[in-house]
């Protein structure tokens, strides 16, 4: 082949190579879209909405007072390199003081496509308390205009939010939880092929954004005896004993108008003496005390009516027409104080009542009774007697001291026998209170005046009675008598007493059992107007409130008998007596001679 022909062929190949090279460059300058599927994870740009319904209007508003705010509890994390969703973080991890039995959320264990939920009320209350205490800024907040019942948060980042509505007077709005989260599509929808991992599929952005707010009831007040030997509202005490009370008021309302009303009035029966030891603190939704230097509790004002002996204690949270509690809306007032059961205490079925009342207004912008309301609660303290002639006593003839001589007026009753009451079976620990003191001396009717006795619920309380000195001419009764008092309380009767039982026995011998059943008359509004007692189920032994008489035939009476001291019996005439004396003298003389003779023998 000629050289020239070879050169021509090489030139053609070179030209083709150049054309191909230019073509490749042209394709590179004009790339086509890739057909490869890229992971479609959530990105930092994802946003959602949260809509709250049922807020309701606040009447008589002149300007917006309701504020709605959203605080993140769980937030989404994104890879810093590519901005793709990488998981969730618990915002308050290791920051909260959680009640026993409450734990953190363990976000690390949450599947990537799982719905974000928080159902633990204690946890949410702890978050709210942290927000309040540390003044945490909301992710979003706004005032809600008058008469607007719905509000929508827009452009909200992925995560879970605590929604709080404050500034309301007519209602207290409960906290809400709303979430915006990723949800993995199924495989048929083009979703991931391996579990819930977002490695090869797409996701949906889901919002729990159509929520209805819950409105709590009006503020309420609850009074309890703490601790108690009965129920939260009923107990028994001895006269002179301290009775500790706990009062809870929640939720604290918000007032923005000119006519706020919020006060507590505590009324104590004449049998209760206020100890002047009231303490008022704030507590959060979990029951933890709030330490806030801005909270200054008002001073209680106590007044006792000299004619009735009733004491009224007033605590007013409106000072010079300024309401003191707006900052702590939704929180709890926790009040502790005590009273002494005093010498004016009523006995048995007649309770010593402590009533507490909360007065408030529904709308501080209106001056009138139509917006005012109240709530109240009561506690009942009982103390018991035996044969004590005091108000409310129905226990005459439970124990009667008797002798061997009969009289028309008093029967076999024996007076002037002395007893002591003890708290132990060995009779070493004397029982006394501020109105009852040992010794107990039987009266002309043989009755023993024992008053102001405490009786624990269910198991009851046992006292021990022992005679310490007999009347002249009578021998001492050495038996120990057990007196047991057992009260019963019932929720059906506003947690008041419905029965008490007194049993008397000595050793294994049961002397008497008396059962007192208590019923209550009520007016048309259901309020108790009268208290009645039926003794041992007998229809003819009904005693109205305040009655102090009893009948012996209604009582299973326990009698304590004393016998007379008698001289040694003698028989025969004076001669018998002489011979007896002479015999004794001979015996004494013989004994003397015996000892003398022994002494001589020893010498």
Backbone torsions as a table, in degrees:
resi	resn	phi	psi	omega
1	UNK	NA	138.7	-178.6
2	UNK	-72.9	149.4	-178.5
3	UNK	-58.2	-38.1	-176.3
4	UNK	-65.7	-34.9	179.9
5	UNK	-68.6	-40.6	178.1
6	UNK	-62.3	-41.0	-179.0
7	UNK	-64.2	-37.6	-179.3
8	UNK	-66.5	-40.3	179.6
9	UNK	-64.4	-42.1	179.7
10	UNK	-62.9	-36.7	-179.6
11	UNK	-66.0	-38.3	178.8
12	UNK	-62.3	-47.0	179.5
13	UNK	-61.6	-38.8	179.7
14	UNK	-64.0	-41.0	179.3
15	UNK	-63.8	-43.7	178.6
16	UNK	-60.1	-41.1	178.8
17	UNK	-61.8	-40.4	-179.6
18	UNK	-66.1	-42.3	179.0
19	UNK	-62.0	-43.5	179.1
20	UNK	-61.7	-39.9	179.1
21	UNK	-64.3	-40.6	178.9
22	UNK	-66.9	-35.9	179.8
23	UNK	-64.0	-43.5	179.7
24	UNK	-61.2	-41.6	179.2
25	UNK	-63.3	-39.0	-179.7
26	UNK	-64.5	-43.0	178.4
27	UNK	-61.8	-38.2	-179.7
28	UNK	-66.0	-34.0	-179.6
29	UNK	-74.3	-18.2	-177.9
30	UNK	-128.8	70.9	-173.9
31	UNK	-69.2	153.1	176.7
32	UNK	-102.1	150.6	179.5
33	UNK	-58.9	142.0	179.4
34	UNK	-75.6	145.8	176.3
35	UNK	-95.3	1.7	-178.9
36	UNK	-73.6	135.0	179.5
37	UNK	-76.3	124.0	177.6
38	UNK	-97.1	147.2	176.2
39	UNK	-58.1	131.8	-177.2
40	UNK	-107.2	56.6	178.7
41	UNK	-70.9	164.9	174.1
42	UNK	-65.5	152.3	-179.5
43	UNK	-122.8	167.5	-178.4
44	UNK	-63.9	-14.2	-179.6
45	UNK	-83.1	-9.6	-175.6
46	UNK	-69.1	133.5	179.3
47	UNK	-136.8	157.1	179.7
48	UNK	-139.2	-175.8	179.9
49	UNK	-125.0	154.5	175.6
50	UNK	-133.3	120.2	-178.3
51	UNK	-114.1	128.8	179.7
52	UNK	-111.5	126.4	-179.7
53	UNK	-112.4	165.2	171.5
54	UNK	77.6	23.1	-178.5
55	UNK	-67.6	-39.9	178.9
56	UNK	82.0	162.5	-178.2
57	UNK	-95.8	151.8	173.8
58	UNK	-102.6	117.3	-174.8
59	UNK	-68.2	153.9	173.2
60	UNK	59.5	33.8	178.1
61	UNK	-84.1	142.7	172.5
62	UNK	-108.9	-13.7	177.4
63	UNK	-157.4	158.6	179.9
64	UNK	-61.5	129.9	177.2
65	UNK	-120.3	-19.6	178.8
66	UNK	-79.3	134.6	175.9
67	UNK	-120.9	134.0	176.5
68	UNK	-116.8	134.3	-175.4
69	UNK	-141.5	146.7	180.0
70	UNK	-118.8	126.7	-178.9
71	UNK	-119.3	123.3	-179.0
72	UNK	-67.6	135.0	174.3
73	UNK	-109.3	-41.3	174.9
74	UNK	-122.8	134.5	178.7
75	UNK	-127.0	150.1	179.5
76	UNK	-81.4	142.7	175.6
77	UNK	-106.8	149.6	-179.2
78	UNK	-133.6	142.3	179.1
79	UNK	-63.0	128.5	-177.8
80	UNK	-67.2	-21.8	-178.1
81	UNK	-81.0	-42.7	-176.1
82	UNK	-121.0	-0.5	176.9
83	UNK	70.4	18.5	-178.8
84	UNK	-93.9	148.7	-179.6
85	UNK	-56.4	133.6	-177.7
86	UNK	-127.2	-3.0	179.4
87	UNK	144.4	-169.5	-177.9
88	UNK	-121.8	155.7	176.3
89	UNK	-128.6	137.0	174.3
90	UNK	-82.9	115.9	-171.5
91	UNK	-61.7	-38.6	-172.7
92	UNK	-104.3	23.6	179.9
93	UNK	-54.9	125.2	176.7
94	UNK	64.6	20.7	177.8
95	UNK	-109.9	-15.7	-170.3
96	UNK	-98.6	154.8	169.1
97	UNK	-98.3	103.0	-173.5
98	UNK	-96.1	140.0	175.7
99	UNK	-63.6	159.4	178.5
100	UNK	-59.8	134.5	-179.3
101	UNK	92.9	-5.0	178.3
102	UNK	-107.7	138.3	-177.3
103	UNK	-126.2	169.8	175.4
104	UNK	-73.7	176.9	-165.5
105	UNK	-84.6	-16.3	-179.2
106	UNK	54.8	55.4	-178.9
107	UNK	-60.8	-30.0	-178.4
108	UNK	-60.9	-25.6	-178.4
109	UNK	-90.3	-0.1	-177.2
110	UNK	-80.5	129.0	177.5
111	UNK	-65.0	143.2	-174.7
112	UNK	-56.0	-32.1	-177.8
113	UNK	-98.8	9.8	-175.4
114	UNK	-77.0	151.9	176.7
115	UNK	-72.1	140.8	179.6
116	UNK	-87.0	116.9	179.4
117	UNK	-136.3	145.7	171.9
118	UNK	-134.7	114.2	-177.0
119	UNK	-111.1	-5.4	-175.7
120	UNK	-81.6	106.8	-178.0
121	UNK	-62.5	-38.9	179.5
122	UNK	-61.4	-40.1	179.2
123	UNK	-64.7	-44.9	-179.1
124	UNK	-64.1	-39.3	177.4
125	UNK	-64.1	-36.7	177.9
126	UNK	-66.2	-39.0	176.5
127	UNK	-62.3	-46.1	-179.2
128	UNK	-61.3	-40.9	178.5
129	UNK	-64.1	-39.4	178.6
130	UNK	-64.2	-42.6	179.0
131	UNK	-60.6	-45.0	-179.3
132	UNK	-65.5	-46.6	-175.2
133	UNK	-67.1	-39.2	-175.6
134	UNK	-99.4	6.1	178.0
135	UNK	50.8	49.8	-178.8
136	UNK	-66.7	134.7	179.4
137	UNK	-75.7	141.1	179.7
138	UNK	-77.1	151.7	173.7
139	UNK	-69.8	-30.4	177.0
140	UNK	-158.1	142.7	178.0
141	UNK	-154.3	159.8	-179.3
142	UNK	-164.1	157.1	169.3
143	UNK	-83.5	143.6	179.4
144	UNK	-100.5	119.6	-177.9
145	UNK	-61.8	159.1	179.2
146	UNK	-56.5	140.1	176.3
147	UNK	66.7	9.0	177.1
148	UNK	-92.7	124.6	-174.3
149	UNK	-104.1	-4.9	-178.6
150	UNK	-131.8	141.0	174.2
151	UNK	-137.6	140.7	-179.5
152	UNK	-122.1	125.0	169.8
153	UNK	-85.7	131.5	178.2
154	UNK	-117.5	163.6	176.4
155	UNK	56.7	42.9	-177.6
156	UNK	-95.2	135.3	179.6
157	UNK	-68.1	158.1	179.7
158	UNK	-63.7	135.8	178.8
159	UNK	152.4	-171.6	179.2
160	UNK	-114.2	139.0	-174.1
161	UNK	-126.7	144.6	168.9
162	UNK	-95.1	121.3	-177.0
163	UNK	-103.0	122.7	-179.4
164	UNK	-120.5	134.6	175.8
165	UNK	-117.1	122.5	-177.0
166	UNK	-126.6	166.7	176.4
167	UNK	92.3	3.6	-178.1
168	UNK	-84.5	147.2	175.4
169	UNK	-108.5	-40.2	-176.4
170	UNK	-73.0	-28.1	-177.4
171	UNK	-141.0	157.0	167.4
172	UNK	-108.1	122.8	-175.1
173	UNK	-91.4	127.7	179.8
174	UNK	-72.5	149.4	176.6
175	UNK	-61.5	146.5	177.1
176	UNK	-118.9	153.1	174.5
177	UNK	-118.7	125.4	178.3
178	UNK	-129.4	146.6	-176.8
179	UNK	-132.7	146.8	167.8
180	UNK	-122.7	119.6	-171.4
181	UNK	-146.2	165.5	178.3
182	UNK	-89.8	139.8	177.0
183	UNK	-129.0	123.9	-176.8
184	UNK	-72.0	137.5	173.6
185	UNK	-74.7	158.7	176.8
186	UNK	-75.2	168.8	-179.1
187	UNK	-62.5	-37.9	179.8
188	UNK	-68.2	-21.0	177.9
189	UNK	-92.7	11.2	-178.6
190	UNK	85.3	20.9	-176.7
191	UNK	-87.4	-168.6	-175.9
192	UNK	-66.0	151.5	-178.7
193	UNK	-102.4	-9.2	-178.4
194	UNK	-123.3	99.0	176.3
195	UNK	55.8	-138.2	178.9
196	UNK	-104.7	13.7	-179.9
197	UNK	-73.2	132.7	179.9
198	UNK	-85.4	66.2	-176.0
199	UNK	-107.9	-20.1	-173.7
200	UNK	-155.0	42.3	-178.2
201	UNK	-161.1	-161.9	-177.4
202	UNK	-119.6	166.1	-178.6
203	UNK	-133.8	157.4	172.2
204	UNK	-106.0	149.5	173.3
205	UNK	-99.5	118.7	-174.5
206	UNK	-113.7	139.3	177.0
207	UNK	-123.1	132.7	169.8
208	UNK	-88.4	69.5	-164.9
209	UNK	-105.8	8.4	-178.3
210	UNK	-118.7	60.9	-173.4
211	UNK	-93.5	151.4	174.3
212	UNK	-111.0	126.4	-176.9
213	UNK	-73.5	145.3	176.9
214	UNK	-98.5	130.4	178.7
215	UNK	-103.0	125.8	179.7
216	UNK	-77.8	164.3	178.8
217	UNK	-70.2	177.2	177.3
218	UNK	-62.6	161.6	178.4
219	UNK	-58.5	141.8	-179.3
220	UNK	-124.9	160.7	177.7
221	UNK	-125.1	138.8	178.5
222	UNK	-133.4	132.4	179.2
223	UNK	-118.4	134.7	179.2
224	UNK	-134.0	157.4	170.6
225	UNK	-95.0	128.9	-172.3
226	UNK	-140.7	121.0	-11.8
227	UNK	-76.4	177.5	-177.5
228	UNK	-136.4	155.5	173.4
229	UNK	-107.8	16.6	177.6
230	UNK	-133.7	-106.8	174.1
231	UNK	-115.3	-176.8	176.6
232	UNK	-62.1	-27.8	-174.0
233	UNK	-111.3	-12.3	-179.4
234	UNK	-130.7	141.0	174.8
235	UNK	-153.5	176.9	175.1
236	UNK	-123.3	146.1	-178.8
237	UNK	-145.5	157.4	171.3
238	UNK	-88.4	154.4	179.7
239	UNK	-65.6	125.0	-174.8
240	UNK	106.2	-8.2	-178.3
241	UNK	-83.6	147.2	176.4
242	UNK	-84.9	135.9	179.7
243	UNK	-115.4	112.3	-179.4
244	UNK	-86.2	135.5	-179.6
245	UNK	-115.6	151.3	172.7
246	UNK	-129.9	127.9	178.0
247	UNK	-120.4	131.3	178.9
248	UNK	-120.3	130.4	177.0
249	UNK	-123.8	120.6	179.8
250	UNK	-161.2	154.0	-10.0
251	UNK	-80.9	151.4	177.2
252	UNK	-67.4	127.6	-178.8
253	UNK	-83.5	170.6	174.7
254	UNK	-108.2	136.1	175.1
255	UNK	-127.9	126.9	179.2
256	UNK	-119.1	1.1	-177.1
257	UNK	-98.1	-170.0	-174.4
258	UNK	-90.8	-6.4	-173.2
259	UNK	-127.6	57.2	179.7
260	UNK	-71.2	144.0	174.3
261	UNK	-136.7	119.4	177.8
262	UNK	-161.2	99.2	-179.4
263	UNK	-145.7	159.9	-179.7
264	UNK	-120.9	131.0	178.6
265	UNK	-123.3	120.0	-179.6
266	UNK	-109.4	128.3	-178.4
267	UNK	-119.2	123.4	-178.6
268	UNK	-109.7	132.9	174.0
269	UNK	-59.4	164.7	-177.5
270	UNK	-62.7	-19.6	178.9
271	UNK	-81.0	1.3	-179.4
272	UNK	-121.2	133.2	179.0
273	UNK	-113.7	119.6	-179.7
274	UNK	-64.7	133.8	-176.0
275	UNK	-86.8	-4.9	-179.6
276	UNK	57.0	45.5	-177.1
277	UNK	-127.9	30.6	-175.1
278	UNK	-69.0	137.5	176.3
279	UNK	-130.4	129.9	-177.8
280	UNK	-120.2	124.2	178.5
281	UNK	-132.4	167.6	174.3
282	UNK	-101.2	145.2	173.7
283	UNK	-132.4	150.8	178.9
284	UNK	-85.7	-173.9	-174.5
285	UNK	-66.9	-19.0	178.7
286	UNK	-94.0	0.6	179.8
287	UNK	88.3	9.4	178.8
288	UNK	-86.6	138.8	179.6
289	UNK	-67.3	137.4	178.6
290	UNK	-97.8	122.3	177.4
291	UNK	-98.8	103.8	-177.4
292	UNK	-134.3	114.3	-178.0
293	UNK	-63.0	-16.9	179.5
294	UNK	-77.0	-17.8	179.8
295	UNK	-85.7	117.9	177.2
296	UNK	-121.4	111.8	-176.3
297	UNK	-70.4	140.2	176.0
298	UNK	-70.2	155.5	179.7
299	UNK	-81.3	130.4	176.8
300	UNK	-70.1	144.9	178.0
301	UNK	-113.8	116.7	-176.9
302	UNK	-109.8	130.5	179.3
303	UNK	-132.5	130.7	178.3
304	UNK	-109.7	126.4	177.6
305	UNK	-76.7	116.9	-175.7
306	UNK	-65.4	-28.2	-177.5
307	UNK	-78.7	-32.1	-177.1
308	UNK	-109.6	-20.8	-176.5
309	UNK	80.0	1.3	-179.5
310	UNK	-77.7	133.7	179.6
311	UNK	-107.5	133.6	177.7
312	UNK	-116.8	126.7	179.9
313	UNK	-115.5	124.1	-177.3
314	UNK	-117.5	131.9	174.3
315	UNK	-124.3	114.4	-175.4
316	UNK	-111.6	125.8	-179.6
317	UNK	-97.2	14.3	171.7
318	UNK	-117.8	112.8	-177.0
319	UNK	-114.8	120.7	-177.6
320	UNK	52.4	43.0	178.7
321	UNK	66.8	13.2	176.8
322	UNK	-108.6	122.8	179.6
323	UNK	-79.2	135.5	-168.3
324	UNK	-96.2	-6.2	-163.5
325	UNK	-117.4	10.1	-176.0
326	UNK	-57.3	-37.1	-177.2
327	UNK	-61.9	-25.5	-174.0
328	UNK	-111.2	33.0	176.9
329	UNK	-54.5	136.8	178.9
330	UNK	85.8	-10.8	179.7
331	UNK	-84.9	-170.2	-175.7
332	UNK	-123.9	139.1	167.7
333	UNK	-92.7	127.9	-177.3
334	UNK	-121.9	115.5	-170.8
335	UNK	-121.4	129.8	176.5
336	UNK	-123.1	143.3	175.4
337	UNK	-168.1	-178.9	-176.2
338	UNK	-149.4	165.3	176.1
339	UNK	-138.8	158.9	175.9
340	UNK	-104.7	130.9	172.0
341	UNK	-73.3	115.5	-169.2
342	UNK	-103.9	-173.4	-174.3
343	UNK	-69.0	-10.9	177.5
344	UNK	-92.4	8.1	-175.7
345	UNK	-61.0	138.3	172.4
346	UNK	-79.8	156.2	-171.2
347	UNK	-111.1	159.0	170.9
348	UNK	58.9	-122.1	-172.6
349	UNK	-73.4	-12.0	-178.5
350	UNK	-89.2	106.4	-174.1
351	UNK	-74.3	151.2	168.2
352	UNK	-92.8	107.2	-167.0
353	UNK	-95.3	138.3	171.2
354	UNK	-123.1	110.2	-178.2
355	UNK	-103.4	136.7	175.6
356	UNK	-125.4	137.9	-175.0
357	UNK	-132.7	133.5	175.6
358	UNK	-103.2	122.7	175.7
359	UNK	-108.1	131.8	-177.6
360	UNK	-152.1	170.8	175.8
361	UNK	-118.3	149.4	176.5
362	UNK	-80.2	-24.2	-175.5
363	UNK	-151.5	110.5	-176.2
364	UNK	-76.2	-1.3	177.6
365	UNK	-89.9	-5.4	-178.9
366	UNK	-116.7	131.4	179.7
367	UNK	-103.5	97.3	-179.2
368	UNK	177.3	158.0	-177.9
369	UNK	-68.6	-20.9	-176.1
370	UNK	-66.0	-17.8	179.2
371	UNK	-106.8	3.4	-178.8
372	UNK	-94.6	149.4	-178.0
373	UNK	-150.6	176.7	179.8
374	UNK	-154.8	162.5	173.9
375	UNK	-142.8	146.7	-177.2
376	UNK	-145.7	164.2	179.2
377	UNK	-151.8	158.4	-176.8
378	UNK	-136.8	154.7	169.2
379	UNK	-124.8	155.6	-175.0
380	UNK	-132.3	123.0	178.6
381	UNK	-114.4	129.7	-176.8
382	UNK	-115.3	146.8	171.2
383	UNK	-139.5	151.2	-167.3
384	UNK	-119.8	157.4	176.9
385	UNK	-134.3	169.1	173.8
386	UNK	-133.8	114.9	177.4
387	UNK	57.7	25.6	-178.6
388	UNK	-95.2	128.0	-177.4
389	UNK	-82.3	70.4	179.1
390	UNK	-128.0	167.2	-176.9
391	UNK	-58.4	130.8	177.1
392	UNK	91.2	-0.7	-175.7
393	UNK	-76.5	133.2	172.4
394	UNK	-128.8	21.3	-169.9
395	UNK	-109.5	23.6	176.1
396	UNK	-62.8	145.0	174.2
397	UNK	72.1	13.4	175.1
398	UNK	-64.6	-45.0	176.0
399	UNK	-128.1	130.8	179.3
400	UNK	-131.3	131.1	176.0
401	UNK	-87.1	124.2	-177.4
402	UNK	-126.6	156.7	176.3
403	UNK	-124.3	-151.8	-175.6
404	UNK	-110.9	-4.3	-179.6
405	UNK	-103.7	137.7	-175.9
406	UNK	-106.0	140.4	172.3
407	UNK	-132.5	152.8	-179.3
408	UNK	-63.9	-34.0	-175.1
409	UNK	-82.0	-39.9	-172.0
410	UNK	-119.4	4.0	-179.2
411	UNK	62.9	-132.8	179.2
412	UNK	-95.3	11.0	-178.9
413	UNK	-57.4	140.5	-177.9
414	UNK	-121.3	122.2	-179.2
415	UNK	-97.8	166.1	173.7
416	UNK	72.3	15.1	170.1
417	UNK	-80.9	135.2	-176.8
418	UNK	-103.3	134.7	179.4
419	UNK	-128.8	163.1	168.5
420	UNK	-130.9	147.5	178.8
421	UNK	-105.7	136.0	-175.9
422	UNK	-127.6	164.0	177.0
423	UNK	-105.8	-1.1	179.4
424	UNK	-129.6	152.8	-176.0
425	UNK	-66.0	-24.4	179.1
426	UNK	-82.0	-4.5	178.2
427	UNK	57.8	49.4	176.3
428	UNK	-111.4	-18.2	-177.4
429	UNK	-114.3	103.1	-178.3
430	UNK	-70.4	141.4	176.5
431	UNK	-98.6	132.9	174.1
432	UNK	-147.3	154.8	168.3
433	UNK	-138.9	-171.0	-171.0
434	UNK	-72.7	-13.1	176.7
435	UNK	-119.1	-6.3	-178.3
436	UNK	-123.3	129.5	-179.2
437	UNK	-137.5	145.0	171.2
438	UNK	-77.9	154.2	-6.0
439	UNK	-79.7	161.8	175.3
440	UNK	-98.7	130.3	-177.2
441	UNK	-115.7	125.1	-179.2
442	UNK	-64.7	139.8	-179.8
443	UNK	-89.6	-170.5	-175.3
444	UNK	-64.0	-22.6	177.4
445	UNK	-94.8	8.5	179.5
446	UNK	73.9	16.2	-176.7
447	UNK	-89.9	147.2	178.8
448	UNK	-111.6	121.0	-175.8
449	UNK	-87.2	100.7	179.9
450	UNK	-123.5	118.5	-172.9
451	UNK	-137.9	159.0	176.0
452	UNK	75.9	39.3	-176.0
453	UNK	-92.5	137.6	175.9
454	UNK	-88.8	145.8	177.9
455	UNK	-141.6	117.2	178.2
456	UNK	-70.9	146.2	179.9
457	UNK	-68.7	155.3	175.0
458	UNK	69.2	-68.9	-176.3
459	UNK	-83.0	-22.7	-179.7
460	UNK	77.0	179.7	178.6
461	UNK	-129.7	135.9	-178.1
462	UNK	-109.9	133.8	173.8
463	UNK	-117.6	159.6	-175.0
464	UNK	-125.7	124.6	-175.5
465	UNK	-111.0	131.7	-178.5
466	UNK	-141.1	134.9	177.1
467	UNK	-75.3	132.7	-178.1
468	UNK	-112.4	-18.9	179.5
469	UNK	-154.9	124.5	-178.6
470	UNK	-86.7	155.7	175.0
471	UNK	-64.9	160.3	179.8
472	UNK	-56.5	131.8	177.7
473	UNK	88.5	1.5	-178.8
474	UNK	-123.1	149.9	177.2
475	UNK	-82.8	156.6	-178.5
476	UNK	-77.7	132.8	173.3
477	UNK	-85.8	117.0	-172.6
478	UNK	-93.3	1.8	180.0
479	UNK	-69.0	151.7	171.9
480	UNK	-105.2	128.8	-176.2
481	UNK	-107.7	123.8	178.3
482	UNK	-89.9	127.0	177.8
483	UNK	-116.3	115.5	-177.3
484	UNK	-116.0	131.4	179.5
485	UNK	-119.0	125.0	-179.0
486	UNK	-125.8	113.9	177.0
487	UNK	-93.3	156.1	175.7
488	UNK	-129.5	131.7	178.3
489	UNK	-114.4	155.3	-175.9
490	UNK	-136.5	134.2	174.1
491	UNK	-65.0	-28.8	-177.5
492	UNK	-65.5	-23.9	179.7
493	UNK	-111.7	46.8	178.2
494	UNK	57.0	32.2	177.4
495	UNK	65.9	24.3	175.6
496	UNK	-86.3	174.8	178.2
497	UNK	-72.1	140.6	176.1
498	UNK	-121.6	-10.6	178.9
499	UNK	-167.5	148.7	163.7
500	UNK	-145.2	152.0	-175.4
501	UNK	-126.5	137.4	174.6
502	UNK	-120.1	121.7	175.4
503	UNK	-116.6	145.9	178.1
504	UNK	-128.8	130.4	176.8
505	UNK	-150.0	160.7	174.2
506	UNK	-129.9	123.1	-173.2
507	UNK	60.4	-126.3	177.8
508	UNK	-94.4	1.9	-175.1
509	UNK	-94.8	117.5	176.3
510	UNK	-83.4	121.2	-176.8
511	UNK	-91.8	-36.9	-177.7
512	UNK	-169.9	144.8	174.8
513	UNK	-127.9	129.5	178.2
514	UNK	-126.3	124.5	-178.0
515	UNK	-110.6	122.9	179.9
516	UNK	-107.5	114.0	178.1
517	UNK	-99.4	130.2	-174.8
518	UNK	-108.2	129.9	173.8
519	UNK	-126.2	163.1	-173.9
520	UNK	-130.2	132.1	171.1
521	UNK	-86.7	144.1	-178.2
522	UNK	-129.4	152.8	175.5
523	UNK	-85.8	-174.7	-175.9
524	UNK	-66.1	-20.0	177.3
525	UNK	-91.1	1.1	178.9
526	UNK	88.3	1.4	-179.4
527	UNK	-80.6	143.0	-178.7
528	UNK	-71.1	127.3	179.9
529	UNK	-112.8	-21.1	-177.5
530	UNK	-155.1	148.1	179.1
531	UNK	-118.2	131.0	-179.1
532	UNK	-122.5	152.1	178.1
533	UNK	-128.0	131.3	172.2
534	UNK	-110.6	126.8	-175.6
535	UNK	-98.4	123.1	176.7
536	UNK	54.1	31.7	173.6
537	UNK	72.3	8.9	-178.5
538	UNK	-86.1	125.2	-177.0
539	UNK	-63.8	-25.2	-177.6
540	UNK	-88.3	10.1	-178.7
541	UNK	-121.5	47.2	177.4
542	UNK	-93.9	126.7	-177.2
543	UNK	-116.9	120.5	178.2
544	UNK	-74.1	163.8	-179.1
545	UNK	-55.7	130.3	177.5
546	UNK	93.8	-14.8	-179.9
547	UNK	-68.1	136.6	-175.7
548	UNK	-117.8	4.8	-178.0
549	UNK	-101.0	161.0	179.1
550	UNK	-146.8	168.7	177.9
551	UNK	-124.0	138.6	-174.0
552	UNK	-64.3	-29.1	-176.7
553	UNK	-75.2	-9.6	178.9
554	UNK	-92.1	-11.0	-171.3
555	UNK	-106.5	138.7	167.9
556	UNK	-82.8	92.5	-168.3
557	UNK	-79.8	137.7	175.2
558	UNK	-105.1	118.9	-176.4
559	UNK	-103.6	136.9	175.2
560	UNK	-110.9	111.7	-171.7
561	UNK	-94.6	136.5	168.5
562	UNK	-115.8	140.3	178.0
563	UNK	-104.7	153.5	-177.7
564	UNK	-77.5	149.5	173.5
565	UNK	-81.8	123.1	-179.7
566	UNK	-115.3	152.3	175.5
567	UNK	-71.8	159.6	177.6
568	UNK	-61.3	139.2	-178.7
569	UNK	-71.9	143.6	178.5
570	UNK	-124.8	149.2	178.4
571	UNK	-130.8	158.9	179.7
572	UNK	78.9	-173.6	-177.2
573	UNK	-97.8	-159.8	-177.9
574	UNK	-68.8	-28.3	180.0
575	UNK	-61.9	-38.1	178.8
576	UNK	-61.7	-39.9	-179.2
577	UNK	-65.6	-41.1	-179.5
578	UNK	-63.1	-48.3	-179.9
579	UNK	-60.0	-35.6	179.9
580	UNK	-65.1	-43.4	-179.4
581	UNK	-67.4	-41.6	-180.0
582	UNK	-62.6	-41.6	179.1
583	UNK	-61.1	-40.5	179.2
584	UNK	-64.8	-39.5	-179.7
585	UNK	-65.7	-41.0	179.8
586	UNK	-61.6	-41.5	-179.8
587	UNK	-64.0	-40.2	179.7
588	UNK	-66.1	-41.0	-179.6
589	UNK	-65.2	-41.3	-179.9
590	UNK	-63.1	-40.5	179.1
591	UNK	-65.1	-37.2	179.3
592	UNK	-66.4	-44.5	178.4
593	UNK	-61.1	-36.8	-178.6
594	UNK	-62.3	-46.2	-179.0
595	UNK	-67.2	-34.4	178.8
596	UNK	-66.6	-43.6	-178.1
597	UNK	-65.1	-36.2	179.0
598	UNK	-66.0	-36.8	-179.6
599	UNK	-66.7	-39.2	179.6
600	UNK	-66.7	-40.2	179.9
601	UNK	-62.1	-35.6	-179.0
602	UNK	-66.7	-30.5	179.7
603	UNK	-76.5	NA	NA
